[in-house]
Amino acid sequence: MFKFWVSLYRKYAADSERGFEGMENPGYRSGSFDSLHQSSDDDDDEMVDIAGATLDFSNTDDDPPLSSGGYEERSSSRSAGMNGNGPSKFVDPLEDPLPGVGTYEDFNTIDWVREKTKDRDRHREITNKSKLSTVALLHSISDAFSGWLLMLLVGLMSGALAGGIDIAAHWLTDMKEGVCLIGFWFNHEHCCWTSNETTFKERDQCPQWQSWAELMMGTSEGPFAYIMNYLMYIFWALLFAFLAVTLVRAFAPYACGSGIPEIKTILSGFIIRGYLGKWTLIIKTITLVLAVSSGLSLGKEGPLVHVACCCANILCHLFTKYRKNEAKRREVLSAAAAVGVSVAFGAPIGGVLFSLEEVSYYFPLKTLWRSFFAALVAAFTLRSINPFGNSRLVLFYVEFHAPWHMLELAPFILLGIFGGLWGALFIRANIAWCRRRKTTRLGHYPVIEVLVVTALTAVVAYPNSYTRMSGAELISELFNDCSLLDSSQLCGYKPPTNTSETGVGNSLADRPAGEGLYTALWQLSLALVFKIMVTVITFGMKVPSGLFIPSMAVGAIAGRLLGVGMEQLAYYHHDWFLFKGWCSPGADCITPGLYAMVGAAACLGGVTRMTVSLVVIMFELTGGLEYIVPLMAATMTSKWVADAFGREGIYEAHIRLNGYPFLEPKEEFEHSSLTVDVMRPRRSDPALAVLTQEGMTVEEVEALVESTRYSGFPVVVSQESQRLVGFVFRRDLLISIDNARKRQEGVVGASQVVFTEHAPAHAADAPPPLRLRGIMDLSPFTVTDHTPMDITVDIFRKLGLRQCLVTHNGRLLGIITKKDILKHMAQIANRDPDSILFN
């Protein structure tokens, strides 16, 4: 048995070493160094204003800097003069790991190549040691399976939090309308479960549950009771919204919004310390419940992705290989995004595809398997909690029984067109409103804005029962397929006149609409207009706000209206050639709930531009595979129509609005420019600041660093030849010099700084030189000055580069950073280049 596990592990080790072939470039990790905490227009990456909030970044305890590990390449020579004993020799600051060397500052981009190389070196070292002793072998086995254990913990924690959020949000939402006398912690449905005095048609009415009017005035009838319930509804909505925005503003400014645009940016390699920290997790969990319960037009599904990623980031600190490697951590965050969608919709497979299609920047096959496992664990945990009491993972799980006909593809495509138009309109309107919020005084008063929007929403929403209920309940109502036992207004048809109209099983045949249905249709029409308008100004406020549920609600309303219209058309005109042969009198031809589901998918697809993952999520919701074709037709149509007005989804639009350094993988670079047109320095700029491999003193190096604010410096043979040797980062350079002054006697301003492999000759009375070859990247990525920019952009995207050096016949000409590429792409698109930089 032991040999079996040994062979299994060695097979796993061999498989895991095959990724990122050819990337042997050294890199660096994240950390902090007080003397370097500055930003300017010349930095590779600048400070960012997340969603327009004014934030204090002095405390980054939520996400501690990654300490320098012991996996760096060791120099072959050791210094004997560190403590003053023996002759002075070269000092390599990486012979012993220095805190801060090879680390990242906040709001910088990681070096994917170095991080993957470093992980391979670590894995190779553990594998080699495992052959020497049983203890080392057991350590290597635990290291190999630590990723699966981490996925298990992420799934359990995220599922538990999602279950708690669902239960709490349902309870607080019902509290706006009344209270349970046998226990205030029961929501309306649970309060009436134990009652023996409920009827089927009035299943929500029981003596144990009383409205606020009944509790305060003793009656639930009359205008005064209505006004009392109205005022209490507004009061609770304002209270929940005020608590949510106050907690976000006071304790965790990063907890606002959806979080998906920032997570996409983080997964692309950008560092935002604290965004996935413990305070953000705590405040986002609490305020998400409050924001959803306030009745605002927002959902909890998008923020649940942020919550799951916070759980993953915190749990990563329990495992060394994820705590000390930013690239490995982002693999876990990609899996966590899948977990978030899994617990939001009860769709594990759809969650994995969502992470792959919409969020992740680097998604190896190993991450696919682990994402599936974590999503499975999270869905199982949520199912065990059973937050809705119906053994389902979501509130709006439905099953349709009647098949669809090929001729119905026409209205399904029509819903796709509507979804695409709505998506394009919403993105433009919401971005315009958010830009106005950022550039005017409106953004200075987030609390007042939230309270005003909440008051407006509550005042308008209460009179209409379809806007008063929560978004999930509305979608559940619209997806519902009317049966003999339904008492909903949407099932207010005229009673059947003969037995042939009773349909098959629990379903009903198509029937003429009654007064209840006409009333419901008018209310739904008003709800559609209200949802379209209020969602535009709600998304992006300083409270946790998701977009999945509001978008699906808009599409579900439109789909239900169209479905009822088609149903009545088929009932009154079943002899038309369109309905002949498949829709005979007394048959259940049209399912309005199916149209609502297709419309929901179309509108969500139009806003987010999801395709495959959206279809899978929707069929996991319904439990039926036979409706995949209508969903695919509507989703692709909505994407095509929305793309005709602009290729950006809502998350990409918000990334661009906030100026995040994100190179969109889906965007094509069609300009014919060359690297020499984009690189710095320009023809009118000063010469590129470089270091020489020998001949410069510590004082000269420090003066060069102080006079510029670049994030790194190329190292050349000499100022005359400009032959490239390597690249050294500003942060590593200053930390190494500062450490050498403390650890080596004789290092002064006149000491030579050398990056050569062999010791240069120096006078006996000269101060000892400082050897810094160990911190230099000996294989920086380079392109020639005539390399087309489309190839350069692909290199940046696929390798996750921070910068690339430009050469001509081996001589250094300039440098291109990710910021330079983003500026250039903005100019091509006739946008202000400065809009790319962080606001």
N, C-alpha and C positions, 0 to 999 in steps of 0.2 A: 504493500500500500504506500509506503514511504517513497519507493522508487517511482510509483505512478505520479505522486504529487510533484516530485522533482522534475520528471520529464514534462509534466503539464506546465509547470512554471517556466521551464526553459523554452518551451514552444511559445508561451505568452511573451517572454522577454525578447525572443527573436522577432516576433511579429511587431512588437511595439517600437523596434528600432528602425522601422522602414520608412517612417514619415520624414518629410522635409529633406529629401535627399539633396546633397550638394550644398547645403547652407551651413558652412563651417565658419561663418563670420562671428567674431566675438561681440558681445553686447553688454548690457548692464541692467541693473535692477532698481527698484524704487526705494527711496528713503528721503531723508531731509538733511539739510545743511544750512544753518541759519544765515551764513554770510552769502549764500547764493539765492536766497528767497526774494527774487526780483523779476520783473517782466518788463518788456518794452517792445517796440515795433520790430526790433531786430531778432527777437527770440524765435526759436523754431516754432514754439506754441505759446500762446498768451493766456492770460487769465480770462475766465469766461463768466458771464452773468447768466446763471441758469434761470430761464423763463422770466427774466427781467427782475429777479429778486436781488436786493442788496444784501450780500452775505458776508459773514466774518469767517475767514478761513484759517484763523490763527490756531484753532483747536482741531486737530485731525486725529484724535484718539480713536474715532470710530473705525478707522482703517489704518493701522500703524504702518510705518515704513517697513519695507522688506529689508531685513538685515542681510549683510553680505555673508554668503554661505561659503562653504569650503570646497566648492566644485570648480573654482577657477583654475586655469592652467598655471602650473607652478614654473618659475624660472629655473633653469638648470644650475645656476650658480647661487650660492648663499652668501650673504654679507656677514663678514666677521667684525665689522667695526661699529655695530649698532650701539654698544655700550661704552665705546671709547677704547676697548682693549684691542691691541693689534693694530696693524696699519689700516689707514682709511681706504675703503673700497667702495664700489658702487652700492647704492641702496635701491632695492626694488620694493616699492610699497605694497606690492601684491604677494610678496613672499609669505607674509602673515596677513590674513584678511583684515582689512580696515573698515570700520563702520562707516558707511556712506559711499565708499568707492563702488562704482558700477551700479548706482542707484538712481531713482527717478525723483524729480520734484513733482509737486502737484501741478496739474494742468499741463502735462507733457505726454508725449506719445512713446509707448514702449518700443523696443527693438525686437521685433518678432524673431528675426533670424538668430540673434544672440541668445534669446530665451530658449528657443528650441534646441540650439546647440548645447547650451548649458544643461538642459534636461537630458539630452543624450549622453553627455559626459557623466552626469550623475548616475544614470541608469547603467552605463557601462562599468563604472566603478563598483556599483553594488553587485552586478552580475559577476564580475571577476572575483570579488571577495567571497561570494557565495560558494565558490569552489574550494575555499580554504577551511571552512569550519561549519559545523551544524548550526551554530548560533547565527552566523552570517547568512546561512541559507534560509533559516526561519525569518530573519529580518528582510531578506529579499522577497520572500513569499508574502509577508505582511505588506511590504511596499507595493507589490503588484496588485493586491486586492484592496488596497486602501481606497482606490477610486470608487469601487463598487460599494464599499461601506459608506463613503461620503454621499453617494447617490441615495443610499437607503435613508440616511439621516435627513437629507434635503427633502426627500419625498414625505417622510413622516412629519417633519416640522411644518412644511408648507401645507400639507393636507389638514393638519390640526388647526393651523391658523385660519385657513380658508373656511373650515367648518364653523369656527368661532365667529368669524366675520359674518357668515350667512345667518347664523342664529341671532346674533346681536342686531344686525340690520333689519331683519324681519320683525323683531320685537320692538325696536324703536320706531319703525315705520308705522306699526299698528298703534303705538302709544299716541300718535298725533290725533287719533280718532277716539280713543277711549282707554279704559284700564280694566284689568281683570280683578274682580273682587276677591277671589280665592287665592290670588298670588299675583302681585304686580309684575313678576318676572315672566308670566305666560303671555304669549302673543294671542291674537284673537282666535286663531284656529285651534291652538292647543287648549285655550281656556274653555272652549265649547266641546272639546272631545268627550269629556266626562259627563256632560249634561244629558239628562234623559228627556228634556223638554224641547228639543230642537225638532223641526220638521224638515223634510227633504228640500222643499222649495225655499225655506228660510233657514238653511243649515248654519248660517253665521249668526243667527239671532238666538241668544240664550241669556237667562237671567244673570249668569255669572259674569257676563261681559256688559259693561255699561259705557255709553258714550259720555263725554264730558258734560253735555247738557243734562243727561239723566242724573249724573252724579251731583251736579251743582244746583239744578233747578227741579229735579224730580220728574221731568217729562222729556220725551224725545220728539214730541210733535209740536207743530206751530212755528211761526216765524222767529220767535225769540230763541227757541232751542236751536234752530238752524244757524242763527247769528252767533250763538255761543259756541257751537261746534266749529263754525267758520273761524272765529277769532282764536280759539284754542289751536286749531290747525296752523294758522299763521304764526302764533306764538312759539309752538314747538319747532316749526321749521326754522324760524329766525334763531332760536336758541341753539339748535344743533349746528346751523351754519356758522354762527358766531364762535362757538366752541371749536369747531374744526379750523377755521381760518386763524383764530388766536393761537391755538396749539402749534399749528404749522409755522406761523410767524415767529413765535417765541422760542421754540425748541428745535425745529428741524425744517428750515426753509426748503431743503431738498425734497420734502415729502409732498410737495404740491404737484399738480398735473398728473399726466398719465405715467410718465417715467419711461415709456418705450423709446422715444427719440434719444434720450440720454443713454439708455442701455445699449441701443444700437451703436452709439458713439463709443461707449466704453468697450464694447465687444470688438470694435475696430482697432483698439489699442490705446485709446485715450485714457488718462487717469484723472478721475474726479474723486478726491479723497472725501470720505464721509457720505457720499451719495448712496453707498450700499452698506452703511454702518448701522450700529445697534440703535442709535437714537432715531435714525430715519425709519428703521423697521418698526420701532415701538409707536412712534407718532403716526406713521402712515397707516398702521393697522387700526389705531383708535379713530383717527380722523376720517378714514375711509368709511367706517361704519356711520359716523356722524353725517358726512356729506351725502351718502346715499339715502340716509333716513330723512334728511331735510327736504326731500322731494325735488331737488335740482335735477335738471335733465342731464344726468351723467350715470355712468355705470361703474361697477367695481371690477370688471374683467381685466381691463388694461392695467390698473394699479396692482392687481394680483400678480402680474408678471414681475413688477418691481418688488413686491413683497417676497416672492420666491427667490429672486436674485439676491436680495438682502440676506435671506436665510443661508443661501449657498456661500456668499462671501464671508459671513461670520463663521460658518462651520469649516471653511477652508483653513482657518487659523489653527485648527486642531491637527492638521496634517502638514508635515514639513515640506513635502514636495509641491504642495499647492500654496503654502504660505510664502515660499521663497521664490516662486516663479510666476510671473504675471501672465505668461502665455498659457500655462497649465490652468491657472485660475480662470481664465476666460473660457476654456473648454467646459469647466464646471458651470459657469454662468450661462453658457449656451444651453446646457441641459436644464438649468433652472428656469429659463424662459419657457421651455416646453412644459415644465411642471406647472408654471403659472396658468397657462392656457388649459392644461388638463384639469386643474381644480376649478377653473372658472366656468368651463362648459361641460365638464364630465367627459372630455374627449381626449384620451391619452394619445391616440395616433395623430389626431389633428394637432395636438400640442407639439409633437415632434416635428411635424411638417411645417407648422407655423415658425418654429425656431429656425428650421433650415431655410425656409423661403423668405421670411420677412425680417428676422432679427440678426441672425448670426453672420459674422464676417469670415470666420475660419471654422469649418465644421468637418473634422475628419470622421472616418467611419467608426472609430472607437467611441467618439462622442455621440454618434447616432444610437449605438447600442445602449450606452449609459443613459441617454435621454429617454429612451423607451422604458428602461427599467425604472428610472426615477418617476416618470409620469405614471407608470403602472402602480408604484407604491403610493404615490400621492392620491390617485383615484381610489385605491383600495382604502386608504385612511379616511378619505372623505365619505366613502360609502359606509364605513363602519360608524362614523359619527352620525350619519343620516340626518343632516340639518333640516330637511324639509319634511321629514316624517313620512315620506312616500316611497322609501327605498330607491330613490333616484338621486343622481348626482346634481341635477339642476332642477329649477322650478318649472321650466317650460318643456319638459320631456313629453312628447306626444307620439302617437302611432296612428297612421292613416291606413284605411282598409280598402278604399276604392282605387282601382288603377287609373292611370292617366292615359289620355288618348293622344295620338300623334298630332292631331289638329290643335291641341292645346299648346303646342310649342310657340305658336304665334303670340298669344297673350304672355307667355313666359318671356319671350324675347322683348316684348313691349315693356315688361317689368324691368328687364335688363337695361333697356334704354333709359327708363326713368331713373334707375339706380345710378347709371353713369352720369346723367345730367345732374342729379342731386349731389353726387360725390364731387364733381367739378365745381358746382356752385358753392357747396359747403366749404371746400378747401380755400377758394378765393375769398369768400366772405369772412371766414374765420381768421385767415392770415391777415387780411386787411384790418380786422378788429384788434387782433393781437399786436400788430404793428402800431396801431393807434394807441393801444395801452402802453406800449414801450416808449413811445416818443412824445406823449402828452402827459399832463398832470394826472390823468386817470390812473396811471401806474403807480403813483405815489400814495394812493389810498386803497390798498387791496381789501381791507376790512369793510370799508364803506361799499365798495363795488360788490363784494360777495353778499352783503346784507340787502342791498338794493335789488340785485338780481333774484335773490331768494324771496324777498317780499313780492316782487312782480310775479314770479313763478307761482307762489302760493295763492295769491289773490286771483290769478286767472285760472289756475288749475283746479281749485276746489269745486266750483259749480259743475264741472264736467267729470263724470265718474271715471272716464278713460284717461284723463290727465291726472286725476287725483291719485289713482293707484300707482304703485311703483312700476318702473320700467319692465322688470322681469314678470310681474303679474300681468301687465298689459300684453306682453308678447305671449305669455301662456294663454291668455284669453283669446288672442287673435289666432294662434296656432290651433286652437281647439276644434275638433271635428264634431259637429252637433250630433247628438244621439237622442234617444227617447228620454233619457234621464236628465238632460241639460235644462237648466232654468235661466240661462244667460239671456240678456237682451239680444245678443247676436244670433240666438237660436229662436227668435220670436217670429216664427213662421205661422201661417194659418194651419190649423189642425188638418190632418189628412181626412179626406171625405170617403175614402174606401180603403180596403185592406191592401190594394196594390201599391199604395203610396207609403207603406211602412218600411220598405227597403229590405235589406238582408241583414240578419244578425242584429247588432246594436245600432247600426247606421240607419239613416232615414233617406228616403227617396227625395229628389228635388221637389220642393213645394213652393207655392207663392209666398211672397214676403208679407208679414203682418205688420201691424202698427209698431210693435216693439222693435222689429228689425229696422223699419224706416227711421225711428228715433235714434237707434244705435248708429245708423249710417250717417245721420246729420252730426251726431256727436263725434264720430270718428273723423269726419271731414274737418271739423273745427280743431280737433286734436292734432290732425296732420299739419295744418297751418301753424298751430302753436308750437309743436315740436320742432318744425323746420326753423322757425325764427329764434326760439329760445336756446336751442343747442348751439347756434353760432356764437352767441355771447357767453355761454357757460363754459365751453371747453377752453382751457387755458387759464382759468382763474386760479387763485392761490389756495385751492383746496384739492385733494386727490380727486381726479376726474378721469373716468374712462369714456371711450367713444363707442365701444362695441354695442352696448345696449341701446343708447339713443339712436344710433344709425339703424340698428335692426328694428327698432320700434317704428321709425319712419317708413321703412320698407314694408314692414308687416301691416301697417295701416293701409298703405297704398295697395298692397297685394290683396288684403281682405276686401277692400272696396271693389277692386276689379273682379275678384272671385265671386262675390255676391252678384255683381252685374252679369258675369258670364252664366252663373247659375240661373238667374231669372230669364236671361235670353234663351237658354236651352229649354227652360220649362214652357215658356209661352210660344216658342218657335221651334219645337222639336221636329217639325216637318221640313225645316230648311235643309238644303243639301249638305250644309256643314255638319249637321247633327244626325243626318239619316244613317242608319246602320249601326250606330253605337250609343245613341242616346234616345231610347224609346221612352214613352210615358211610364212613370212609375219606377224608373231606374235612378240609381244614385250616380249621376254622370259627373258632376262637377263637385270638387272638394274645396270650398273657399279657404280652409285652413292651409291647404297645400300652396295656394297662391300667396298666402301671407308668409309662409316659410320661404318661398322662392323670392318674394319681394324683399324680405329681410336679408337674404344672402346677396341679392343684387345691390342693395344700398350699402351694405358693409363692404362689399367688393369695390364699389365705386369710390368709397372714401379711402380705403386702405390699399387697394389694388392687389389684394390677395386673390389667389385663384385655387390652386390645388388644395392647400391647407383649409381654405374656407369651405370648399365642397365636402371635404372629409369631416370637418367639424359639424356641418349641418346634417349630414346623414348619420353621424354618431348621435346627434340630438334626437333624431326621429326614429332611429332603429330600423330604418328600411332602406335597402339598397336599390329598390326599383325607381326611386326618385332622383337618382344621380344625374340622369340625362337632363331633366328640367333644371336642376341646380347648375350643371355645367354650362348649359346654354345661356341662362340668365347671368351667371358670373362672368363668362367670357365676353358677353355683349356689354355688360356694364364696364368692364375694363377697357374694351376697345373704344366705347363712347367717351369715357372719362379721359383716356389717353389722347383723344383727339383735341382736347382742350388743354392738356398739360400732362407730362409723364410723371410728375411727382405725386406720390401719395401724401396723406396728411402728415405722416411721421417724417418723411423726407422734407416736406415743406417747413415743418417746425425746426428741423435740424438746420436748414438754411437760414431761417429767420433768426435763430439764436447764434449763428455763426460758428457752429461746432466744426472741428477739423475732420470732416467725414468725406471720404472719396466714395461716392455711390457706385457700387459694382455694376448696377444695371444701366448706368448712364454711358452712352457712347461718346467718344471723343472724335469729332469729325473734322477738326481743323488740321491744316497741313503745316503747322509751325514746327520748328526744330528746337532742340534744347538750347542752342545758343541764343534764341530769341527770348527764352524764359529765365535763364540762369542769372544769378547775381555773381559779381558786380556787373551793372550795365556799363555801357561805354562812357557815360558821364560820371559814374560813381568812382570813389577811391578804390585803390587796389585791394584785393582780397587779403584779409588778415591771416597770416600763416605763421607756423612755428618751423624752425629749422631743426634737423635731427641732431645737430651739435653746434656749439658756438654761441648759444644764447645763455645768459645768466638767469638765475632765479629772479633777480630784480627786474630784468627785461621782460621775462615771461609774465610776472605779476603786473607790470605796467601795461602790457598788451591786453591782458584780461580785464584790467580795470578800465581801460580806455574804450572797450567795446562791450557789447552785451550779447554776443553771439553764443549759441548753446554749445559750439564746438569749433575746433580749429584743425585744418589740414596740416599735416607735417610733411615738409619737403626736404630735399637734400640740401639745397641752399637757395638763397633769394635769387641768385642769378640763373640757376638751372631750372628751378620750379618743378623738378622731377618729384612725383608723388611717392611718399613713403607710407603714410598711413593717416589716421584720423584720431584725434583725442578730444574727449568731451570736457567742456569747461568745468563742470562739477567735479569730475574725477581729478582734473589737473589741480584745482585749488585744494581739494581735500588731501591729495598726496603731498603737496608742498607743505601744507600746514602740519601734516603728520610727521614728515621728515624733519621739520624744525624741532619737533618735540622729542623725537626718538633717536636722532643721530646728532652727535656732537660735530660741530664744525660747519654745518650747513648754514650759510649766510647768503646775503644778497648777491655776493660775487661768485657763488658756487655755480658751476656750469650745469645746465640741464641737458641731458643727452638721451636720445631715443635709439642709439645704435646698439647692436648686439655685443660688440667688443669694446673694451675700454680704450678711449683715446689717451694719448700721452699728455701728461700735465706735470707742471713743476712740483717739486717735493714740498715747497712751502705754500703751494696753492691750496685753497679750501677743497674738501672732498667734493667731487661732482655728485649730482643727483640723477640717478638712472630711473627713467620713467617709461622704459619700453614696455613694461608689463601692463600699463593702462592704455596702451595705444592699440587701436584696431588696425591690424596689419593687412586686412583684406577689405577695405571699404568698397562699397559698390560704386562703380564708375560707368559713365557712358561717354561717348565721344560728342563733340560739339555738333555733329551732323546727324545725330540720332533723332528720328522723328518723335514728336511729343506723344503721339498715340502709343508708341511702344514704351516710352518712359512712364506714361500714366499707368499702363498695364503692369509694369515692374513695381511701381509704388503700391498698386492695389493688391497684387498677388503675393508680394513678399512683405507687405506691411512696413515699408521703409519710412524713416524719418527724413533722411536727406540722401542725396546722391551727388557725387563729385563729377565734374565735367572736365574732360582732358582732350588734348590735341597732340597726337604723336607722343603720348606719355607725359606731356607737360600739363600741369594744372592750369585750368582756365577759370573755373568758377564752381558754384555749388547750386543745387536745386533742392528746395525743401518742399514739404507737403503744402505749406502755406503759399509758396510761389505758384504751385500748380493750381491751387484753389483760386488764387487771384487771377491767374491767366484764364481759367475756365469761366470766371465771372465776367471778365472783359469780353470774351467771345460771345457770351449770352447777353451782352449789353446791360450788365448790372454793374453797380458800383463795386469795384474791387475791395474797398474797405468794409463792405457789408459782410465779407467772408470772415473778417477778423472778429474776435470776441467783443461783444458789446459791453 
